[in-house]
């Protein structure tokens, strides 16, 4: 019986994976008209349009929203954080644009990147993206879209 319990325990821990330190979520606000049903996309639209009164203000909020959460590593919590977001758009060809966010040293945090307003209306949709998470000068983790080269 003990051997069975030991085998089950080893099976469970062998299937565990390393915890990701970087969480990523994207949202594309495409239209000025709200979803007709009360659901999650409509709630996200209402949140993004909150405070916009005129049609021009709403139009400037169209685009892509990228939310990033980081956690750890614990042994580097005293190092400052730098998140580098690179992306390509449809109308800019192969040009790579870059947005950098810096945060003070903390074990976890959150940032948001936006490709909205004139950058979105003139540059077009985001075709590919790459995200780098740095602690001090050390690259901790990256995430990227399927089309990123």
Protein Blocks (a to p, Z undefined) as FASTA:
>chain_A
ZZmmmmmmmmmmmmpccddfbdcdddddfbfbdcfbdcfklmmmmmmmgoiablmlmmmm
gccddddddedjfklmmpccddddddddfklojaccdddddddddfbdcdddddehjllm
mnopafbdcddddehjbcfbdcddfklZZ
